[in-house]
Amino acid sequence: MLSDSFQQTVDHLQKYINYINSLAYRDALTGVKNKTAYQDAERRLEEQMRNGRPEFAVVVLDINDLKRINDNYGHDFGDMFIVDACRLICKCFPHSPVYRIGGDEFVVIMEGADYANYEHLLENFHFAIEEYNRSDQKDKHLSIARG
């Protein structure tokens, strides 16, 4: 009986630790990985480069004019804009981790098949932004710089 109770306590603590870790590595607004998770990924990629396996691409994305959007429409609208942009990024890079590393900055790390097809994925991303901007919501014109 005591061992069962102890095991339940251990299981409960492990679930709580997993929950705390998820909070530490996830962006609260968008649900994607955050800057802390990105820094861990950077260390892993640096190790891959040292070991001669540098087959990856890093795409840095920045939402243009977010300050103007926040000033003109308010921060709640700006947050919705960030979430919309994040959804679009995740949709266009479904097999690559997406990180929100700043207020309006995202990073995508492409490896494997996504790395092999990165030009096609970036082209599709460009078209997805154009399609988003053809929607009925003219006040939500999305512009994302990439590098």
Secondary structure, DSSP 4 states (H G I P E B T S, - for coil): -HHHHHHHHHHHHHHHHHHHHHHHHB-TTT-SEEHHHHHHHHHHHHHHHHTT---EEEEEEEETTHHHHHHHH-HHHHHHHHHHHHHHHHHHSTTS-EEE-SSSEEEEEEEHHHHHTHHHHHHHHHHHHHHHHTSS-GGG---EEE-
